[in-house]
Amino acid sequence: MRYTALCIILLLRRIPIASRIKVELIDTLKETVTKVVQHAGSLKNCKYADIRLGIHETKYANAEDGKAKGMGEDASISFGIRVLAGEMSAWGYYGQSIGEGESNPKSIHKVLTLGIKKAYARAVANANKKAEFKSLAPSLTAVSLARIDICNDIINAVYDEDPRNVSLKDILTICTKISGDMRSICKDVQYAHINVHTGINRELFCSTEGSCIDQSYTLTQGMVSVVAQKPGGIPEVCYDYVGDLRGWEVLKGKNVYKQSFGDFALLRTRETLELTEAEFLPATTEPVVVVTNPHFNALLAHEIVGHPTEADRVLKLETAYAGRSWLFRDFQDNELGKQIASPLLTAYSDPSIHGYGHFKYDMEGTPGKRVNLIENGILRGFMNGREYAAILGHPPNGSMRATKPHYVPIVRMTNTIFANGNKNPEEIIAEVKEGYYIVNHRIPSISESRENFRISAQKVFRIENGKITKLYRQGGITADSKDFLMNIDAVGNDFEVFPIPNCGKGQPMQVMRVGNGGPTLRSMARLTGHQ
Amino acid sequence: MIGLETLRDCVRNGIDFVKKQKDVIDAEIFASWNEHITVRLNYTSDIPCNGVHEPNQRSSAALACLSFLRQEKR
């Protein structure tokens, strides 16, 4: 007897879901979405409404140690509605996935109208309650939105090899071959896992203000996970990603690593094997000179620059769940315009450059643009959405995104990075008499307001008299965020943006793709590792 | 909202369909409908706020099949 684990099949017809729900369906639904959103604008005291309707087509496979574990193709359609209504304006939301049977203009009109009704009712109820408590709670305020340009635009997906034309067999074959090759390198490779997915997303945004934006993008990603262990030794684990907002060509070498996914996976496997023979990094009680490479700095930028410069954290909306930001205590007491980093350091968030955080418009229809977060060490701004921009009195910069249309957009990093410098990375290392070279990020542990951090590295090398010498395993660095940023005394010219596919935030949790990176940096931090 | 009777009909029709398929030994059909509102209370005395903050309201329906198939003889 053969057991098929949770084999989800279509019960009524033997046609794969992905062959029926296609991104082209949006073309037939545009008029309906526009009509429904216009109707929302006519409701009493409705100040604003928007609808996002999206279709996602994807194919995926995974394998362990050369053996197939699973594969599939899927397509989904969902929508999200936001309504701002009531005397003392408040938000109401509604989101839903739609079945294939409902994905025609007539049924879509019906479910969207019902959704508007629900979101409007929630908004009015929230506004009424807010007004009722206003005398007891003076900070309660009507929501207002910062003004944006009204846009009508179509953004097409970019790819050389269309994900929809890649066969499931090819996707599975790459997984089985690469994981088998990884396992075959050496008997000390105990586990090799490969996961690949490729697909296309298309999302329509229409608002009562008249915006109508139709954006598509492709995404192809490969994940490698490897465990290596010498007999009687302690296991070494590595996982990493190759990915980009492009088609199947990403896995053939069109990616930040400029190598095929197979070569990348074998490189990570060999590095993990090398680490099984390395000594454990001894922790230090005092800061030492550290040179951090671009891959490590991707997670550093994410955790100590990206998250604390999200306006919803800044305004304490995320206090109970994700935490606050040490950069903003209140309107009188904050770090805006103050020196929080070395004058050598600039950091920004830019959706217009290539990377996982790329888009033209955010999910409020605001054109995405570069936000200078830190300019020559001075804190200049935050990533925001229209509501938070209005509260802060800043221009809206288009940083609101949702994982899927039926989730509410929240402030997310785009491509959030340390700016390039002008120093050769070899020179940065050569100038160090005694120090450590911190290579490739692993796991972060960050304080509630991001005022200090601990991030582990894949590899740590000792630097002696300007030369890289001994390799250590299972180490990392810890520092006060401001001290680390202020102590930066060299910025490399080897800037890269890496794909970070799994930034978690929000309730319910939304896992978002973002781009993070920067060049090589040199600063001071304590080493973490074995005592 | 999808009512209980509709969900019952759905799983009954589903199991009838699966039973007719070749090589199926055993199967389970599952159907559900959910509505979900997340609400957070968020009051900041020094920053304008909404008090009741609803990060999301969602409805979802799902249909799944777990099947046991006969092994092919080789």
Interface residues (C-beta under 8 A of the other chain):
Chain A: M1 R2 Y3 T4 L6 C7 I8 I9 L11 L12 A90 W91 G92 Y93 Y94 G95 Q96 S97 G99 K118 A119 R122 N126 K129 K130 F133 A137 S139 L140 T141 V143 L315 K316 L317 T319 A320 Y321 D330 F331 I391 H406 Y407 V408 I410 G506 Q507 P508
Chain B: N13 G14 F17 V18 I25 I29 H36 I37 T38 R40 N42 Y43 T44 S45 D46 I47 P48 C49 N50 G51 V52 H53 E54 P55 N56 Q57 R58 S59 S60 A61 L63 A64 C65 L66 S67 F68 L69 R70 Q71 E72
